[in-house]
C-alpha cells in the first residue's frame, strides 16, 4: 500500500469507531442484570476488540500510525449514554442496536471513500463482523 494519508485517515476513523463501540459496550454491560444478554454483549465487545487489533496492526504494517483512543467526541458520547440509559434491558438493547447501526453506517462510508484494494478488504471484514453483531443483538430482542 502506498503511504496515502487519506487511506490512513479513513482506517483511523474506522478504528476510532471500534474503540467507541468497546467503550459503549462497557456501559451497556454494566447496566445489565440478565446473564444471557450480558454474555452476548461481552461476545460482541470481544469482536470489537479483535477488530481493533486487526485495524491497528494493518495500519502499522503499512507504515501508518493508529490513533488508539476514542477522542473527546467519543468520551462525551459515553458520558451522555451512561447518564441516560438506566437499567431497562430493552432500552439497553435498543441503544446497542442504535450504536452498532451507526458504526455500520460509518464503516460503509469509509468503504466508499479513498481506500486501496487491501484496505477495502480489511474494512469490509470489519463491516461484516459488525453486521454479525447486529444480528446477535436482534436475536436478543426477539427472544
C-alpha positions in Angstrom: 0.0 0.0 0.0 1.2 3.5 -0.7 1.7 5.8 2.2 -1.5 7.5 1.5 -2.6 9.8 4.3 -6.2 9.6 3.1 -6.3 5.8 3.5 -4.8 6.0 7.0 -7.2 8.8 7.9 -10.2 6.6 6.8 -8.9 3.5 8.5 -8.3 5.5 11.7 -11.9 6.7 11.6 -12.9 3.1 11.5 -10.5 2.3 14.3 -11.9 5.1 16.4 -15.4 3.8 15.9 -14.3 0.4 17.1 -12.9 2.0 20.3 -16.1 3.8 20.8 -18.0 0.5 20.4 -15.8 -1.1 23.1 -16.4 1.8 25.5 -20.2 1.8 24.8 -20.4 -1.9 25.5 -18.6 -1.3 28.8 -21.5 1.0 29.7 -24.2 -1.5 28.4 -22.7 -4.4 30.2 -22.5 -2.5 33.5 -26.3 -1.7 33.2 -27.4 -5.3 32.7 -28.5 -7.9 35.2 -29.6 -10.6 32.6 -26.7 -13.0 32.3 -27.7 -14.1 28.7 -27.7 -10.5 27.4 -24.6 -9.7 29.3 -22.7 -12.7 27.8 -23.9 -11.8 24.3 -22.7 -8.2 24.8 -19.4 -9.4 26.1 -19.0 -11.5 23.0 -19.8 -8.5 20.7 -17.3 -6.4 22.7 -14.7 -9.1 22.2 -15.3 -8.9 18.5 -14.8 -5.1 18.5 -11.5 -5.6 20.3 -10.4 -8.1 17.7 -11.4 -5.6 15.0 -9.2 -3.0 16.8 -6.2 -5.4 16.7 -6.8 -6.2 13.0 -7.0 -2.5 12.1 -4.1 -1.2 14.3 -1.8 -4.0 13.0 -2.7 -3.4 9.4 -2.1 0.4 9.7 1.2 -0.2 11.4 2.3 -2.9 8.9 1.7 -0.4 6.1 3.6 2.5 7.6 0.9 4.3 9.3 0.2 5.2 12.9 -3.0 4.0 14.5 -4.9 6.6 16.6 -5.8 4.5 19.6 -8.3 6.5 21.5 -12.0 7.5 21.3 -11.3 11.2 21.3 -13.2 13.9 23.1 -16.3 13.4 20.9 -16.4 9.7 21.9 -15.9 10.5 25.6 -18.7 13.0 25.6 -21.0 10.4 23.9 -20.1 7.8 26.5 -21.0 10.2 29.4 -24.3 11.1 27.7 -25.0 7.4 27.1 -24.2 6.4 30.7 -26.4 9.1 32.2 -29.5 8.5 30.0 -29.5 4.7 29.9 -30.9 3.3 33.1 -31.0 -0.5 33.6 -34.0 -1.4 31.5 -32.9 -4.4 29.4 -34.9 -3.5 26.3 -33.7 0.1 26.4 -30.1 -1.1 26.7 -30.6 -3.5 23.7 -32.2 -0.7 21.7 -29.3 1.6 22.4 -26.8 -1.1 21.5 -28.7 -1.6 18.2 -28.5 2.2 17.5 -24.8 2.3 18.2 -24.0 -0.7 16.1 -26.1 0.7 13.2 -24.3 4.0 13.5 -21.0 2.1 13.4 -22.0 0.2 10.3 -23.1 3.4 8.6 -19.7 4.9 9.3 -17.9 1.7 8.0 -19.9 1.8 4.8 -18.9 5.5 4.4 -15.3 4.5 4.9 -15.6 1.7 2.3 -17.0 4.2 -0.3 -14.0 6.5 0.4 -10.4 6.5 -0.5 -9.1 3.0 0.1 -6.8 0.8 -1.9 -7.8 -2.8 -2.5 -6.2 -4.4 0.6 -7.6 -1.7 2.9 -11.0 -2.2 1.3 -10.8 -5.9 2.2 -9.9 -5.1 5.8 -12.6 -2.5 6.1 -15.1 -5.0 4.5 -14.1 -7.6 7.1 -14.8 -5.2 9.9 -18.1 -4.3 8.4 -19.1 -8.0 8.1 -18.2 -8.5 11.8 -20.3 -5.5 12.8 -23.3 -6.8 10.8 -23.0 -10.1 12.6 -23.1 -8.2 15.9 -26.4 -6.6 14.9 -27.8 -10.0 14.2 -26.8 -11.2 17.6 -28.5 -8.1 19.2 -31.7 -8.6 17.2 -31.9 -12.2 18.3 -31.8 -11.0 21.9 -34.6 -8.5 21.4 -36.8 -11.2 19.8 -36.3 -13.8 22.5 
